Amino acid sequence: MRIPRDLNGVDLARRLGRFGYSITRQSGSHMRLTRIDGGQEKHLTIPAHKPLRVGTLRQILKDVAGQTDQTMEEVLDALG
């Protein structure tokens, strides 16, 4: 599956809720998302830009895949 080219940061933050992430704070144009996994907090920082650059989005998706023990393809399919 291809990485979407028109996804913005706010929409991505909502979609990452499917993986247990929630917005814990926002500072300027960046949002901090937190996921609790096995008693440990895992954090992501994503920009609230529209649209997100492809390289930025790819790195965020790699981080999500690593933190959830899934492949990047599985993450992309779940974000649908």
Secondary structure by P-SEA (a helix, b strand, c coil): ccccccccaaaaaaaacccccccccccccbbbbbbbcccbbbbbbbbccccccaaaaaaaaaaaaaaacccaaaaaaaac
